[in-house]
Amino acid sequence: MEALGYLPLCTPKLSPSNCNKKCCTNYSGAAPNYKFNGPCSGKLIPIRKTMNWKVPRMQVVEEEYELKQMKDMAAARKRWEALVREGKVKPLTPREAGYAIQLSGKTLLDVRPASERNKAWVKGSDWIPIFDVDDRLDAGTLSKKATNFVMGGWWSGVPTLSYNGWFLSKVEEEFPKDTDLIVACQKGLRSLAACEQLCNAGYKNVFWVQGGLEAAEEEDLQREGSQPFKFAGIGGLSEFLGWTDQQRAAAAKEGWQYRLVFSARMVGLFIAADAFYLTAQQVVRYLQQVRS
């Protein structure tokens, strides 16, 4: 009982006539978080103080959700590694994938969301996203969008994604089971998830672009779109300021002119923030004068 947070009940030998409220006196002094429901009734009601339960319920739920996600991801990685190890999924580098597309006529299946696909894509590739941008406006989706924004979406620019339920049926509709499919995403994880589904559906010739399109050099694949493959997965304020790893690597190659653009953006951002702060002060002073 004590291990569960409850004190022991009154002993049967003590009754209201002979206990003189000893148990009540002792326990009330030793455990102020408990009280008796009547003298020596044998029933204890725990009084949990707020100070003893400082962890908010929502925080506990979020931690449990994150722990479950970590466990699910670890289990998925083991399955995917087994697929590659057993030869059911054949890994290719981006350069090897480019050669296979040009020389062997294999099909490249792009499974990235629209936010990445619209920036850069492989010429002649087919696009069926396994996860896509969630544009719904229901309460649950808006809550996810708000959480994603607060948890770093404003910085990374990663949108809220949802699983594409018709992914497999769309692939089966367009490609026979004996088609050579080269599956690619931005970094190589979502394409592995797609490869697993394709293998389970009976596709025998499944190839995986290891490292994703982000690992490709410009000469590896024929690109279409406004940005290099390496920049298709970045966004948010980090992209605007040039603080992503991809942009830093590009800055090391391009030189000071490339850095100058982002330095000017940073200075402009500080000026805008300062102007906003001064304007807010003026508005507060004006409202105070109006009230007085």
C-alpha positions as CSV (number, residue, x, y, z in Angstrom):
1,M,0.0,0.0,0.0
2,E,2.8,2.5,0.9
3,A,4.5,1.7,-2.4
4,L,1.3,2.7,-4.2
5,G,1.0,6.0,-2.4
6,Y,-1.5,5.0,0.3
7,L,-0.9,4.7,4.0
8,P,-2.0,1.5,5.9
9,L,-5.5,1.3,7.1
10,C,-6.4,1.3,10.8
11,T,-5.9,-2.0,12.5
12,P,-9.1,-3.9,13.4
13,K,-8.2,-3.8,17.1
14,L,-8.7,-0.1,17.3
15,S,-12.3,1.0,17.3
16,P,-13.9,4.5,17.7
17,S,-14.3,3.8,21.5
18,N,-10.7,2.8,22.4
19,C,-8.4,4.3,19.7
20,N,-8.7,7.8,21.0
21,K,-8.0,8.9,17.4
22,K,-4.4,7.8,17.8
23,C,-4.2,6.6,14.2
24,C,-5.8,9.8,13.0
25,T,-3.4,11.9,15.1
26,N,-0.3,10.0,14.1
27,Y,-1.1,9.9,10.4
28,S,-2.4,13.4,10.2
29,G,0.9,14.7,11.6
30,A,3.1,12.3,9.6
31,A,1.2,12.5,6.3
32,P,-0.6,15.9,5.8
33,N,-1.4,14.8,2.3
34,Y,-4.0,12.3,3.6
35,K,-7.1,12.6,5.7
36,F,-9.6,10.1,7.1
37,N,-13.2,9.9,5.9
38,G,-14.6,10.0,9.4
39,P,-13.0,8.9,12.7
40,C,-11.3,5.5,12.2
41,S,-13.5,4.5,9.3
42,G,-10.6,2.7,7.7
43,K,-10.8,4.8,4.5
44,L,-8.0,7.1,3.5
45,I,-8.5,9.7,0.9
46,P,-5.3,10.9,-0.7
47,I,-5.0,14.7,-1.0
48,R,-2.4,15.3,-3.7
49,K,-1.0,18.7,-3.6
50,T,-0.2,20.6,-6.8
51,M,3.4,21.0,-5.7
52,N,3.9,17.3,-5.7
53,W,2.7,16.9,-9.3
54,K,4.5,19.6,-11.2
55,V,4.8,17.7,-14.5
56,P,1.8,18.8,-16.7
57,R,-0.3,16.1,-18.2
58,M,0.3,17.4,-21.8
59,Q,4.1,17.2,-21.3
60,V,3.8,13.6,-20.1
61,V,1.7,12.7,-23.2
62,E,4.2,14.4,-25.5
63,E,7.1,12.5,-24.0
64,E,5.3,9.2,-24.3
65,Y,4.4,10.0,-27.9
66,E,8.0,10.8,-28.7
67,L,9.2,7.6,-27.0
68,K,6.8,5.6,-29.0
69,Q,8.0,7.3,-32.2
70,M,11.6,6.5,-31.4
71,K,10.7,2.8,-30.7
72,D,8.7,2.6,-34.0
73,M,11.5,4.2,-36.0
74,A,14.1,1.8,-34.4
75,A,11.9,-1.2,-35.3
76,A,11.4,0.1,-38.9
77,R,15.1,0.6,-39.4
78,K,15.7,-3.0,-38.5
79,R,13.1,-4.2,-41.0
80,W,14.6,-1.9,-43.7
81,E,18.2,-3.1,-43.0
82,A,17.0,-6.7,-43.3
83,L,15.4,-5.9,-46.7
84,V,18.7,-4.5,-48.0
85,R,20.8,-7.3,-46.4
86,E,18.6,-10.0,-47.9
87,G,18.8,-8.5,-51.3
88,K,15.1,-7.7,-51.6
89,V,16.0,-4.1,-52.0
90,K,19.1,-3.2,-54.0
91,P,20.9,0.0,-52.9
92,L,22.2,2.4,-55.6
93,T,24.2,5.6,-55.3
94,P,22.7,8.7,-57.0
95,R,25.3,8.3,-59.7
96,E,24.5,4.6,-60.3
97,A,20.8,5.5,-60.4
98,G,21.6,8.1,-63.1
99,Y,23.4,5.5,-65.2
100,A,20.6,2.9,-64.7
101,I,18.0,5.4,-65.9
102,Q,20.0,6.5,-68.9
103,L,21.4,3.2,-70.0
104,S,18.8,0.6,-68.9
105,G,15.6,2.6,-69.1
106,K,14.7,1.9,-65.5
107,T,11.9,4.0,-63.9
108,L,12.7,6.4,-61.1
109,L,9.8,6.7,-58.6
110,D,9.9,10.0,-56.7
111,V,8.0,9.5,-53.3
112,R,8.8,13.0,-51.9
113,P,6.0,15.4,-50.8
114,A,5.0,18.2,-53.2
115,S,6.9,20.8,-51.2
116,E,10.2,19.1,-52.2
117,R,9.2,17.8,-55.6
118,N,8.2,21.3,-56.9
119,K,11.7,22.7,-56.2
120,A,13.7,20.0,-58.1
121,W,13.0,16.7,-59.8
122,V,14.7,14.1,-62.0
123,K,13.8,14.5,-65.7
124,G,11.3,11.9,-66.8
125,S,10.7,10.6,-63.2
126,D,7.2,9.5,-62.0
127,W,5.9,11.1,-58.8
128,I,3.7,9.3,-56.3
129,P,4.3,10.6,-52.7
130,I,4.2,8.2,-49.8
131,F,3.8,11.3,-47.5
132,D,2.4,14.6,-48.7
133,V,1.6,18.0,-47.3
134,D,-1.5,17.9,-45.1
135,D,-3.7,20.8,-46.4
136,R,-6.8,19.8,-44.4
137,L,-8.4,22.4,-42.1
138,D,-10.0,20.3,-39.5
139,A,-9.3,20.8,-35.8
140,G,-6.8,17.8,-35.5
141,T,-4.8,19.0,-38.5
142,L,-4.7,22.6,-37.4
143,S,-3.4,21.4,-34.0
144,K,-0.7,19.4,-35.6
145,K,0.3,22.3,-37.8
146,A,0.5,24.6,-34.7
147,T,2.6,22.0,-32.8
148,N,4.9,21.5,-35.8
149,F,5.4,25.2,-36.1
150,V,6.2,25.7,-32.4
151,M,8.5,22.7,-32.3
152,G,10.8,24.1,-35.0
153,G,8.8,24.3,-38.2
154,W,9.3,28.1,-38.3
155,W,13.0,27.5,-38.4
156,S,13.3,24.4,-40.7
157,G,10.3,25.0,-42.9
158,V,9.3,21.4,-42.7
159,P,5.5,21.2,-43.4
160,T,3.0,19.0,-41.7
161,L,2.9,15.7,-43.6
162,S,0.3,12.9,-43.6
163,Y,0.5,9.4,-45.0
164,N,-0.8,8.9,-48.5
165,G,-3.3,6.1,-48.2
166,W,-3.6,5.5,-51.9
167,F,0.2,5.3,-52.5
168,L,0.4,1.6,-53.1
169,S,-2.8,1.3,-55.1
170,K,-1.6,4.2,-57.4
171,V,1.8,2.4,-57.9
172,E,0.0,-0.9,-58.7
173,E,-2.2,1.0,-61.2
174,E,0.7,2.4,-63.1
175,F,3.4,-0.2,-62.9
176,P,3.3,-4.0,-63.3
177,K,4.9,-6.2,-60.6
178,D,7.9,-7.0,-62.8
179,T,8.9,-3.3,-63.4
180,D,12.3,-2.2,-62.4
181,L,11.6,0.6,-59.9
182,I,14.3,3.0,-58.5
183,V,12.7,4.6,-55.5
184,A,14.0,8.0,-54.3
185,C,13.2,10.6,-51.7
186,Q,15.1,13.6,-50.3
187,K,17.3,11.9,-47.7
188,G,16.6,8.2,-48.1
189,L,14.3,7.2,-45.2
190,R,10.9,7.7,-46.7
191,S,12.0,5.9,-49.9
192,L,13.0,2.9,-47.7
193,A,9.5,2.9,-46.2
194,A,8.1,2.9,-49.8
195,C,10.4,0.0,-50.8
196,E,9.1,-2.0,-47.9
197,Q,5.6,-1.6,-49.0
198,L,6.4,-2.4,-52.6
199,C,8.3,-5.6,-51.6
200,N,5.3,-6.7,-49.4
201,A,3.0,-6.1,-52.4
202,G,5.0,-8.4,-54.6
203,Y,7.4,-6.1,-56.5
204,K,10.7,-8.1,-57.1
205,N,12.9,-5.5,-58.8
206,V,13.1,-2.7,-56.3
207,F,16.1,-0.4,-56.1
208,W,16.8,2.3,-53.4
209,V,18.7,5.5,-53.9
210,Q,21.0,5.5,-50.9
211,G,21.2,8.9,-49.2
212,G,18.4,10.3,-51.3
213,L,18.5,13.0,-53.9
214,E,20.2,15.2,-51.4
215,A,23.4,13.1,-51.8
216,A,23.4,13.6,-55.6
217,E,25.7,15.9,-57.4
218,E,24.4,18.0,-60.3
219,E,26.1,15.7,-62.9
220,D,24.7,12.5,-61.4
221,L,21.1,13.0,-62.5
222,Q,19.3,15.1,-65.1
223,R,17.6,17.8,-63.0
224,E,14.6,20.0,-63.7
225,G,13.3,22.7,-61.4
226,S,14.5,26.0,-60.0
227,Q,16.9,24.7,-57.3
228,P,19.6,22.0,-56.9
229,F,18.6,18.7,-55.4
230,K,20.5,19.5,-52.2
231,F,18.3,22.6,-51.6
232,A,14.9,20.9,-52.2
233,G,14.5,19.8,-48.5
234,I,15.4,23.0,-46.8
235,G,13.1,26.0,-45.9
236,G,12.0,28.3,-43.2
237,L,14.0,31.0,-41.5
238,S,17.2,28.9,-41.7
239,E,17.0,28.8,-45.5
240,F,16.3,32.6,-45.6
241,L,19.4,33.3,-43.5
242,G,21.6,30.7,-45.2
243,W,22.3,28.8,-42.0
244,T,21.6,25.3,-43.3
245,D,24.5,22.8,-43.9
246,Q,23.7,22.7,-47.6
247,Q,24.0,26.4,-48.0
248,R,27.2,26.6,-45.9
249,A,28.8,24.0,-48.2
250,A,27.7,26.0,-51.2
251,A,29.1,29.2,-49.6
252,A,32.5,27.5,-49.2
253,K,32.5,26.8,-53.0
254,E,31.0,30.1,-54.2
255,G,32.9,32.5,-52.1
256,W,32.1,35.9,-50.5
257,Q,29.5,37.0,-53.0
258,Y,27.3,34.1,-52.0
259,R,27.7,34.9,-48.3
260,L,27.0,38.6,-49.0
261,V,23.4,37.9,-50.0
262,F,22.6,36.2,-46.7
263,S,24.6,38.7,-44.7
264,A,22.4,41.4,-46.2
265,R,19.3,39.4,-45.3
266,M,20.4,39.1,-41.7
267,V,21.1,42.8,-41.4
268,G,17.6,43.5,-42.9
269,L,16.0,41.2,-40.4
270,F,17.6,42.9,-37.5
271,I,16.5,46.3,-38.8
272,A,13.0,45.1,-39.3
273,A,12.9,43.6,-35.8
274,D,14.2,46.9,-34.3
275,A,11.7,48.9,-36.3
276,F,8.9,46.7,-35.0
277,Y,10.0,47.1,-31.4
278,L,10.2,50.8,-31.7
279,T,6.8,51.0,-33.3
280,A,5.3,48.8,-30.6
281,Q,6.7,51.2,-27.9
282,Q,5.2,54.2,-29.7
283,V,1.8,52.4,-29.8
284,V,1.9,51.6,-26.1
285,R,2.7,55.2,-25.2
286,Y,-0.1,56.5,-27.4
287,L,-2.6,54.1,-25.8
288,Q,-1.4,55.2,-22.3
289,Q,-1.9,58.9,-23.3
290,V,-5.4,58.1,-24.6
291,R,-6.4,56.4,-21.4
292,S,-5.0,59.3,-19.3
